[in-house]
Amino acid sequence: MNVVENFFTKSLGMDSKPENIETKKNICTKDLGLDVDNRIFVNQCLIPAYRLLYNAAQNAKKAGKCKFVWISNGKILVRKHIGGKVTKLTSVNDLENL
């Protein structure tokens, strides 16, 4: 995966920081010099425990416990309501204490 990331980021003239990759919208295979024109989607990778925590946070969002759930630089962030404080989740206990 790292080889793909290095090739990908160097081909687009960006450094390998995830936020820089995510800000470039509509990335296509032609940007990498390939003949086929397919869109490329960039997802952040999470360790399995954080993937489960992220899924639990998404379920809490569906249940109405919080308004926003997102990932930034490998951290799971939650906002209870518009304009509310951003909370970083590190365990299921953090999610229960919202």
NORKAZI-V144929 format. One record per helix or strand of 3 or more residues. SS is the DSSP state (A for helix, B for strand). FROM is the first residue (numbers start at 0). TO is the last residue. Records with the same first field share a line. If there is no record, write none. Layout:
BEGIN
SS->FROM-TO  FROM-TO
END
This chain:
BEGIN
A->1-10  17-22  28-31  47-61  91-95
B->67-71  74-78  85-88
END
